[in-house]
């Protein structure tokens, strides 16, 4: 299923699926990813600190970090700027409320 989506769309789908915390199987099912695609994207997302991983009941549990939420805000903001009102701006407002840190990761 990843063949029809860009890499940014796949990353955004994973971040949305893990926004409130999800098991590995829930992320794969929610994004329509097979094991190979999941293992391609997830290590990079963990290294980039877009997703945190914890071991829970013998299965990995993934949660979108504040940096991952910031990525989603930029991604959806750019989509909205490029395609206008056809894109659902409500998601950006919801993500803003979910933000945990007062300052984004790039402000020191």
N, CA, C and O atoms as CSV, one atom per row, in Angstrom:
chain,resi,resn,atom,element,x,y,z
A,1,UNK,N,N,0.810,-1.202,0.000
A,1,UNK,CA,C,0.000,0.000,0.000
A,1,UNK,C,C,0.854,1.266,0.000
A,1,UNK,O,O,0.367,2.340,-0.355
A,2,UNK,N,N,2.098,1.151,0.388
A,2,UNK,CA,C,2.948,2.339,0.436
A,2,UNK,C,C,3.347,2.814,-0.948
A,2,UNK,O,O,3.846,3.932,-1.085
A,3,UNK,N,N,3.144,1.997,-1.989
A,3,UNK,CA,C,3.530,2.368,-3.332
A,3,UNK,C,C,2.769,3.564,-3.867
A,3,UNK,O,O,3.297,4.295,-4.705
A,4,UNK,N,N,1.557,3.787,-3.415
A,4,UNK,CA,C,0.726,4.889,-3.902
A,4,UNK,C,C,0.914,6.164,-3.087
A,4,UNK,O,O,0.455,7.231,-3.495
A,5,UNK,N,N,1.575,6.065,-1.957
A,5,UNK,CA,C,1.780,7.226,-1.093
A,5,UNK,C,C,3.231,7.650,-1.123
A,5,UNK,O,O,4.130,6.834,-1.329
A,6,UNK,N,N,3.449,8.939,-0.916
A,6,UNK,CA,C,4.829,9.416,-0.809
A,6,UNK,C,C,5.371,9.020,0.561
A,6,UNK,O,O,4.618,8.639,1.457
A,7,UNK,N,N,6.688,9.118,0.704
A,7,UNK,CA,C,7.303,8.786,1.991
A,7,UNK,C,C,6.810,9.712,3.094
A,7,UNK,O,O,6.617,9.278,4.230
A,8,UNK,N,N,6.606,10.986,2.767
A,8,UNK,CA,C,6.095,11.925,3.769
A,8,UNK,C,C,4.684,11.543,4.202
A,8,UNK,O,O,4.344,11.675,5.378
A,9,UNK,N,N,3.869,11.078,3.280
A,9,UNK,CA,C,2.507,10.655,3.632
A,9,UNK,C,C,2.533,9.442,4.545
A,9,UNK,O,O,1.735,9.353,5.478
A,10,UNK,N,N,3.434,8.510,4.290
A,10,UNK,CA,C,3.556,7.326,5.147
A,10,UNK,C,C,4.010,7.733,6.545
A,10,UNK,O,O,3.458,7.262,7.540
A,11,UNK,N,N,5.009,8.601,6.625
A,11,UNK,CA,C,5.489,9.076,7.931
A,11,UNK,C,C,4.357,9.792,8.671
A,11,UNK,O,O,4.164,9.561,9.865
A,12,UNK,N,N,3.619,10.645,7.993
A,12,UNK,CA,C,2.499,11.353,8.629
A,12,UNK,C,C,1.436,10.373,9.095
A,12,UNK,O,O,0.869,10.553,10.173
A,13,UNK,N,N,1.152,9.340,8.310
A,13,UNK,CA,C,0.172,8.328,8.725
A,13,UNK,C,C,0.622,7.607,9.986
A,13,UNK,O,O,-0.180,7.377,10.891
A,14,UNK,N,N,1.901,7.251,10.051
A,14,UNK,CA,C,2.435,6.571,11.238
A,14,UNK,C,C,2.344,7.485,12.452
A,14,UNK,O,O,1.947,7.046,13.532
A,15,UNK,N,N,2.710,8.755,12.282
A,15,UNK,CA,C,2.653,9.702,13.405
A,15,UNK,C,C,1.220,9.894,13.894
A,15,UNK,O,O,0.984,9.993,15.099
A,16,UNK,N,N,0.276,9.948,12.981
A,16,UNK,CA,C,-1.137,10.073,13.385
A,16,UNK,C,C,-1.596,8.823,14.125
A,16,UNK,O,O,-2.296,8.921,15.133
A,17,UNK,N,N,-1.207,7.650,13.633
A,17,UNK,CA,C,-1.619,6.395,14.265
A,17,UNK,C,C,-1.041,6.252,15.674
A,17,UNK,O,O,-1.657,5.635,16.543
A,18,UNK,N,N,0.142,6.824,15.893
A,18,UNK,CA,C,0.802,6.705,17.198
A,18,UNK,C,C,0.612,7.939,18.072
A,18,UNK,O,O,1.240,8.045,19.125
A,19,UNK,N,N,-0.229,8.862,17.664
A,19,UNK,CA,C,-0.375,10.131,18.391
A,19,UNK,C,C,-0.777,9.934,19.847
A,19,UNK,O,O,-0.255,10.616,20.728
A,20,UNK,N,N,-1.675,9.033,20.105
A,20,UNK,CA,C,-2.119,8.801,21.479
A,20,UNK,C,C,-1.499,7.548,22.074
A,20,UNK,O,O,-1.829,7.156,23.193
A,21,UNK,N,N,-0.603,6.923,21.328
A,21,UNK,CA,C,0.062,5.706,21.765
A,21,UNK,C,C,-0.622,4.488,21.175
A,21,UNK,O,O,-1.836,4.329,21.302
A,22,UNK,N,N,0.146,3.634,20.535
A,22,UNK,CA,C,-0.412,2.444,19.882
A,22,UNK,C,C,0.593,1.308,19.909
A,22,UNK,O,O,1.806,1.520,19.925
A,23,UNK,N,N,0.055,0.095,19.913
A,23,UNK,CA,C,0.899,-1.079,19.778
A,23,UNK,C,C,1.388,-1.165,18.338
A,23,UNK,O,O,0.824,-0.556,17.429
A,24,UNK,N,N,2.440,-1.931,18.160
A,24,UNK,CA,C,3.036,-2.101,16.830
A,24,UNK,C,C,1.998,-2.592,15.822
A,24,UNK,O,O,1.923,-2.080,14.705
A,25,UNK,N,N,1.210,-3.571,16.213
A,25,UNK,CA,C,0.194,-4.130,15.312
A,25,UNK,C,C,-0.883,-3.095,14.971
A,25,UNK,O,O,-1.402,-3.092,13.855
A,26,UNK,N,N,-1.223,-2.220,15.920
A,26,UNK,CA,C,-2.225,-1.176,15.668
A,26,UNK,C,C,-1.699,-0.130,14.695
A,26,UNK,O,O,-2.447,0.366,13.852
A,27,UNK,N,N,-0.419,0.209,14.807
A,27,UNK,CA,C,0.173,1.177,13.884
A,27,UNK,C,C,0.175,0.602,12.474
A,27,UNK,O,O,-0.193,1.289,11.522
A,28,UNK,N,N,0.591,-0.660,12.335
A,28,UNK,CA,C,0.637,-1.281,11.014
A,28,UNK,C,C,-0.756,-1.377,10.399
A,28,UNK,O,O,-0.928,-1.086,9.215
A,29,UNK,N,N,-1.739,-1.775,11.175
A,29,UNK,CA,C,-3.102,-1.899,10.657
A,29,UNK,C,C,-3.688,-0.528,10.333
A,29,UNK,O,O,-4.354,-0.364,9.311
A,30,UNK,N,N,-3.445,0.455,11.196
A,30,UNK,CA,C,-3.990,1.793,10.997
A,30,UNK,C,C,-3.409,2.507,9.791
A,30,UNK,O,O,-4.048,3.392,9.221
A,31,UNK,N,N,-2.204,2.128,9.402
A,31,UNK,CA,C,-1.527,2.770,8.266
A,31,UNK,C,C,-1.542,1.908,7.014
A,31,UNK,O,O,-1.133,2.360,5.945
A,32,UNK,N,N,-2.006,0.679,7.136
A,32,UNK,CA,C,-1.992,-0.227,6.003
A,32,UNK,C,C,-0.594,-0.627,5.588
A,32,UNK,O,O,-0.306,-0.767,4.400
A,33,UNK,N,N,0.275,-0.809,6.567
A,33,UNK,CA,C,1.672,-1.175,6.286
A,33,UNK,C,C,1.886,-2.657,6.511
A,33,UNK,O,O,1.300,-3.247,7.419
A,34,UNK,N,N,2.723,-3.257,5.689
A,34,UNK,CA,C,3.158,-4.615,5.959
A,34,UNK,C,C,4.405,-4.551,6.842
A,34,UNK,O,O,4.932,-3.471,7.110
A,35,UNK,N,N,4.862,-5.700,7.283
A,35,UNK,CA,C,6.008,-5.760,8.200
A,35,UNK,C,C,7.254,-5.116,7.571
A,35,UNK,O,O,7.984,-4.390,8.245
A,36,UNK,N,N,7.490,-5.379,6.298
A,36,UNK,CA,C,8.674,-4.839,5.618
A,36,UNK,C,C,8.670,-3.316,5.593
A,36,UNK,O,O,9.690,-2.690,5.883
A,37,UNK,N,N,7.538,-2.717,5.251
A,37,UNK,CA,C,7.447,-1.256,5.208
A,37,UNK,C,C,7.574,-0.673,6.614
A,37,UNK,O,O,8.229,0.350,6.811
A,38,UNK,N,N,6.947,-1.326,7.585
A,38,UNK,CA,C,7.027,-0.853,8.969
A,38,UNK,C,C,8.479,-0.836,9.439
A,38,UNK,O,O,8.928,0.134,10.048
A,39,UNK,N,N,9.206,-1.912,9.154
A,39,UNK,CA,C,10.603,-2.006,9.576
A,39,UNK,C,C,11.510,-1.074,8.782
A,39,UNK,O,O,12.636,-0.809,9.204
A,40,UNK,N,N,11.050,-0.579,7.662
A,40,UNK,CA,C,11.802,0.406,6.899
A,40,UNK,C,C,11.679,1.791,7.535
A,40,UNK,O,O,12.676,2.503,7.664
A,41,UNK,N,N,10.477,2.174,7.930
A,41,UNK,CA,C,10.214,3.530,8.413
A,41,UNK,C,C,10.470,3.722,9.907
A,41,UNK,O,O,11.042,4.735,10.310
A,42,UNK,N,N,10.057,2.770,10.723
A,42,UNK,CA,C,10.067,2.986,12.172
A,42,UNK,C,C,11.456,3.240,12.750
A,42,UNK,O,O,11.590,4.154,13.563
A,43,UNK,N,N,12.500,2.490,12.384
A,43,UNK,CA,C,13.820,2.797,12.967
A,43,UNK,C,C,14.279,4.228,12.684
A,43,UNK,O,O,14.842,4.887,13.558
A,44,UNK,N,N,14.041,4.699,11.478
A,44,UNK,CA,C,14.430,6.072,11.137
A,44,UNK,C,C,13.633,7.076,11.951
A,44,UNK,O,O,14.176,8.091,12.385
A,45,UNK,N,N,12.355,6.806,12.162
A,45,UNK,CA,C,11.516,7.730,12.918
A,45,UNK,C,C,11.923,7.764,14.392
A,45,UNK,O,O,11.828,8.807,15.040
A,46,UNK,N,N,12.373,6.637,14.915
A,46,UNK,CA,C,12.848,6.590,16.305
A,46,UNK,C,C,14.162,7.354,16.421
A,46,UNK,O,O,14.345,8.119,17.368
A,47,UNK,N,N,15.083,7.159,15.469
A,47,UNK,CA,C,16.364,7.863,15.486
A,47,UNK,C,C,16.151,9.371,15.363
A,47,UNK,O,O,16.855,10.149,16.007
A,48,UNK,N,N,15.190,9.787,14.545
A,48,UNK,CA,C,14.885,11.212,14.374
A,48,UNK,C,C,14.054,11.781,15.526
A,48,UNK,O,O,13.728,12.968,15.540
A,49,UNK,N,N,13.718,10.926,16.483
A,49,UNK,CA,C,12.951,11.296,17.676
A,49,UNK,C,C,11.562,11.836,17.328
A,49,UNK,O,O,11.049,12.747,17.978
A,50,UNK,N,N,10.969,11.252,16.287
A,50,UNK,CA,C,9.586,11.573,15.939
A,50,UNK,C,C,8.637,10.664,16.700
A,50,UNK,O,O,7.477,11.010,16.928
A,51,UNK,N,N,9.143,9.488,17.093
A,51,UNK,CA,C,8.359,8.485,17.801
A,51,UNK,C,C,9.202,7.929,18.936
A,51,UNK,O,O,10.403,7.710,18.780
A,52,UNK,N,N,8.566,7.701,20.080
A,52,UNK,CA,C,9.248,7.010,21.175
A,52,UNK,C,C,8.694,5.588,21.245
A,52,UNK,O,O,7.547,5.342,20.870
A,53,UNK,N,N,9.503,4.669,21.720
A,53,UNK,CA,C,9.090,3.269,21.799
A,53,UNK,C,C,9.318,2.758,23.215
A,53,UNK,O,O,10.358,3.007,23.824
A,54,UNK,N,N,8.326,2.041,23.723
A,54,UNK,CA,C,8.407,1.427,25.052
A,54,UNK,C,C,7.959,-0.016,24.924
A,54,UNK,O,O,7.159,-0.349,24.050
A,55,UNK,N,N,8.469,-0.864,25.785
A,55,UNK,CA,C,8.064,-2.265,25.810
A,55,UNK,C,C,6.916,-2.398,26.800
A,55,UNK,O,O,7.051,-2.030,27.967
A,56,UNK,N,N,5.786,-2.922,26.336
A,56,UNK,CA,C,4.619,-3.055,27.198
A,56,UNK,C,C,3.946,-4.397,26.913
A,56,UNK,O,O,3.493,-4.650,25.797
A,57,UNK,N,N,3.887,-5.244,27.921
A,57,UNK,CA,C,3.266,-6.565,27.808
A,57,UNK,C,C,3.838,-7.375,26.653
A,57,UNK,O,O,3.094,-8.038,25.931
A,58,UNK,N,N,5.141,-7.326,26.477
A,58,UNK,CA,C,5.804,-8.107,25.462
A,58,UNK,C,C,5.708,-7.564,24.045
A,58,UNK,O,O,6.223,-8.184,23.116
A,59,UNK,N,N,5.062,-6.425,23.861
A,59,UNK,CA,C,4.946,-5.831,22.532
A,59,UNK,C,C,5.415,-4.380,22.600
A,59,UNK,O,O,5.255,-3.705,23.618
A,60,UNK,N,N,5.996,-3.917,21.498
A,60,UNK,CA,C,6.439,-2.530,21.443
A,60,UNK,C,C,5.237,-1.594,21.372
A,60,UNK,O,O,4.256,-1.861,20.679
A,61,UNK,N,N,5.342,-0.499,22.106
A,61,UNK,CA,C,4.287,0.503,22.194
A,61,UNK,C,C,4.872,1.810,21.697
A,61,UNK,O,O,5.864,2.290,22.246
A,62,UNK,N,N,4.272,2.398,20.660
A,62,UNK,CA,C,4.812,3.596,20.020
A,62,UNK,C,C,3.962,4.811,20.341
A,62,UNK,O,O,2.733,4.740,20.364
A,63,UNK,N,N,4.638,5.935,20.589
A,63,UNK,CA,C,3.943,7.192,20.875
A,63,UNK,C,C,4.642,8.322,20.118
A,63,UNK,O,O,5.867,8.435,20.141
A,64,UNK,N,N,3.856,9.145,19.458
A,64,UNK,CA,C,4.392,10.301,18.749
A,64,UNK,C,C,4.936,11.296,19.767
A,64,UNK,O,O,4.248,11.645,20.726
A,65,UNK,N,N,6.158,11.747,19.563
A,65,UNK,CA,C,6.779,12.712,20.470
A,65,UNK,C,C,6.326,14.135,20.123
A,65,UNK,O,O,5.626,14.342,19.132
A,66,UNK,N,N,6.719,15.087,20.924
A,66,UNK,CA,C,6.399,16.483,20.624
A,66,UNK,C,C,7.050,16.906,19.308
A,66,UNK,O,O,6.498,17.720,18.568
A,67,UNK,N,N,8.204,16.359,19.029
A,67,UNK,CA,C,8.873,16.650,17.748
A,67,UNK,C,C,8.065,16.049,16.585
A,67,UNK,O,O,7.961,16.659,15.520
A,68,UNK,N,N,7.503,14.869,16.791
A,68,UNK,CA,C,6.650,14.257,15.776
A,68,UNK,C,C,5.379,15.056,15.543
A,68,UNK,O,O,4.926,15.192,14.407
A,69,UNK,N,N,4.802,15.588,16.622
A,69,UNK,CA,C,3.616,16.446,16.485
A,69,UNK,C,C,3.962,17.719,15.724
A,69,UNK,O,O,3.163,18.221,14.933
A,70,UNK,N,N,5.157,18.228,15.972
A,70,UNK,CA,C,5.619,19.418,15.246
A,70,UNK,C,C,5.767,19.104,13.753
A,70,UNK,O,O,5.406,19.920,12.905
A,71,UNK,N,N,6.295,17.927,13.440
A,71,UNK,CA,C,6.386,17.489,12.045
A,71,UNK,C,C,5.004,17.472,11.405
A,71,UNK,O,O,4.834,17.965,10.290
A,72,UNK,N,N,4.011,16.907,12.100
A,72,UNK,CA,C,2.646,16.850,11.564
A,72,UNK,C,C,2.063,18.244,11.344
A,72,UNK,O,O,1.374,18.480,10.351
A,73,UNK,N,N,2.334,19.160,12.256
A,73,UNK,CA,C,1.839,20.531,12.090
A,73,UNK,C,C,2.416,21.170,10.825
A,73,UNK,O,O,1.694,21.789,10.044
A,74,UNK,N,N,3.729,21.010,10.637
A,74,UNK,CA,C,4.362,21.558,9.437
A,74,UNK,C,C,3.844,20.873,8.176
A,74,UNK,O,O,3.543,21.535,7.183
A,75,UNK,N,N,3.743,19.559,8.220
A,75,UNK,CA,C,3.288,18.780,7.069
A,75,UNK,C,C,1.880,19.210,6.645
A,75,UNK,O,O,1.632,19.484,5.471
A,76,UNK,N,N,0.977,19.264,7.604
A,76,UNK,CA,C,-0.407,19.619,7.271
A,76,UNK,C,C,-0.549,21.104,6.953
A,76,UNK,O,O,-1.389,21.486,6.139
A,77,UNK,N,N,0.257,21.933,7.584
A,77,UNK,CA,C,0.244,23.358,7.250
A,77,UNK,C,C,0.697,23.588,5.816
A,77,UNK,O,O,0.113,24.400,5.097
A,78,UNK,N,N,1.726,22.881,5.404
A,78,UNK,CA,C,2.218,23.004,4.031
A,78,UNK,C,C,1.180,22.480,3.039
A,78,UNK,O,O,0.943,23.091,1.997
A,79,UNK,N,N,0.567,21.350,3.369
A,79,UNK,CA,C,-0.486,20.817,2.488
A,79,UNK,C,C,-1.626,21.827,2.354
A,79,UNK,O,O,-2.154,22.045,1.263
A,80,UNK,N,N,-1.989,22.430,3.466
A,80,UNK,CA,C,-3.088,23.399,3.438
A,80,UNK,C,C,-2.708,24.614,2.591
A,80,UNK,O,O,-3.529,25.120,1.826
A,81,UNK,N,N,-1.464,25.083,2.727
A,81,UNK,CA,C,-1.011,26.214,1.919
A,81,UNK,C,C,-1.008,25.884,0.430
A,81,UNK,O,O,-1.357,26.726,-0.397
A,82,UNK,N,N,-0.613,24.656,0.088
A,82,UNK,CA,C,-0.522,24.273,-1.313
A,82,UNK,C,C,-1.875,23.969,-1.948
A,82,UNK,O,O,-2.102,24.287,-3.115
A,83,UNK,N,N,-2.778,23.349,-1.175
A,83,UNK,CA,C,-4.048,22.920,-1.757
A,83,UNK,C,C,-5.257,23.672,-1.228
A,83,UNK,O,O,-6.381,23.394,-1.644
A,84,UNK,N,N,-5.054,24.605,-0.330
A,84,UNK,CA,C,-6.122,25.490,0.109
A,84,UNK,C,C,-7.201,24.842,0.955
A,84,UNK,O,O,-6.938,23.918,1.724
A,85,UNK,N,N,-8.421,25.340,0.801
A,85,UNK,CA,C,-9.522,24.985,1.696
A,85,UNK,C,C,-10.015,23.558,1.536
A,85,UNK,O,O,-10.790,23.084,2.368
A,86,UNK,N,N,-9.596,22.870,0.510
A,86,UNK,CA,C,-10.013,21.481,0.336
A,86,UNK,C,C,-9.442,20.593,1.431
A,86,UNK,O,O,-10.006,19.545,1.744
A,87,UNK,N,N,-8.334,21.008,2.008
A,87,UNK,CA,C,-7.688,20.222,3.061
A,87,UNK,C,C,-8.324,20.556,4.412
A,87,UNK,O,O,-8.693,21.703,4.665
A,88,UNK,N,N,-8.446,19.562,5.260
A,88,UNK,CA,C,-9.095,19.722,6.553
A,88,UNK,C,C,-8.168,20.442,7.536
A,88,UNK,O,O,-7.245,19.833,8.078
A,89,UNK,N,N,-8.407,21.715,7.763
A,89,UNK,CA,C,-7.585,22.520,8.665
A,89,UNK,C,C,-7.835,22.164,10.130
A,89,UNK,O,O,-7.026,22.506,10.993
A,90,UNK,N,N,-8.937,21.488,10.421
A,90,UNK,CA,C,-9.270,21.102,11.789
A,90,UNK,C,C,-8.165,20.248,12.417
A,90,UNK,O,O,-7.889,20.385,13.609
A,91,UNK,N,N,-7.536,19.379,11.642
A,91,UNK,CA,C,-6.487,18.519,12.169
A,91,UNK,C,C,-5.335,19.334,12.740
A,91,UNK,O,O,-4.770,18.969,13.771
A,92,UNK,N,N,-4.985,20.426,12.088
A,92,UNK,CA,C,-3.897,21.274,12.579
A,92,UNK,C,C,-4.275,21.876,13.930
A,92,UNK,O,O,-3.435,21.944,14.827
A,93,UNK,N,N,-5.506,22.306,14.086
A,93,UNK,CA,C,-5.952,22.857,15.372
A,93,UNK,C,C,-5.902,21.811,16.477
A,93,UNK,O,O,-5.500,22.112,17.601
A,94,UNK,N,N,-6.309,20.587,16.165
A,94,UNK,CA,C,-6.273,19.516,17.158
A,94,UNK,C,C,-4.831,19.219,17.561
A,94,UNK,O,O,-4.537,19.049,18.744
A,95,UNK,N,N,-3.937,19.156,16.582
A,95,UNK,CA,C,-2.539,18.878,16.884
A,95,UNK,C,C,-1.927,19.978,17.742
A,95,UNK,O,O,-1.078,19.703,18.590
A,96,UNK,N,N,-2.347,21.210,17.530
A,96,UNK,CA,C,-1.846,22.323,18.339
A,96,UNK,C,C,-2.220,22.121,19.797
A,96,UNK,O,O,-1.417,22.402,20.688
A,97,UNK,N,N,-3.424,21.640,20.051
A,97,UNK,CA,C,-3.853,21.396,21.425
A,97,UNK,C,C,-3.125,20.224,22.056
A,97,UNK,O,O,-2.979,20.181,23.278
A,98,UNK,N,N,-2.663,19.270,21.251
A,98,UNK,CA,C,-1.957,18.107,21.776
A,98,UNK,C,C,-0.508,18.402,22.137
A,98,UNK,O,O,0.145,17.613,22.819
A,99,UNK,N,N,-0.015,19.537,21.676
A,99,UNK,CA,C,1.401,19.858,21.879
A,99,UNK,C,C,1.741,19.835,23.367
A,99,UNK,O,O,1.025,20.406,24.189
A,100,UNK,N,N,2.819,19.182,23.692
A,100,UNK,CA,C,3.205,19.013,25.093
A,100,UNK,C,C,4.177,20.089,25.560
A,100,UNK,O,O,4.085,20.565,26.692
A,101,UNK,N,N,5.103,20.470,24.696
A,101,UNK,CA,C,6.124,21.449,25.077
A,101,UNK,C,C,5.673,22.858,24.721
A,101,UNK,O,O,4.915,23.047,23.769
A,102,UNK,N,N,6.126,23.832,25.470
A,102,UNK,CA,C,5.831,25.229,25.171
A,102,UNK,C,C,6.619,25.712,23.965
A,102,UNK,O,O,6.131,26.527,23.182
A,103,UNK,N,N,7.856,25.201,23.815
A,103,UNK,CA,C,8.718,25.621,22.719
A,103,UNK,C,C,9.006,24.433,21.825
A,103,UNK,O,O,9.283,23.343,22.325
A,104,UNK,N,N,8.949,24.615,20.519
A,104,UNK,CA,C,9.309,23.524,19.626
A,104,UNK,C,C,10.756,23.108,19.814
A,104,UNK,O,O,11.546,23.847,20.401
A,105,UNK,N,N,11.111,21.916,19.315
A,105,UNK,CA,C,12.445,21.373,19.530
A,105,UNK,C,C,13.540,22.250,18.962
A,105,UNK,O,O,14.681,22.172,19.419
A,106,UNK,N,N,13.231,23.091,17.970
A,106,UNK,CA,C,14.284,23.879,17.332
A,106,UNK,C,C,14.489,25.233,17.998
A,106,UNK,O,O,15.337,26.006,17.553
A,107,UNK,N,N,13.730,25.545,19.061
A,107,UNK,CA,C,13.915,26.802,19.786
A,107,UNK,C,C,14.650,26.471,21.087
A,107,UNK,O,O,14.172,25.676,21.896
A,108,UNK,N,N,15.792,27.080,21.272
A,108,UNK,CA,C,16.573,26.794,22.491
A,108,UNK,C,C,16.695,28.048,23.311
A,108,UNK,O,O,17.312,28.032,24.376
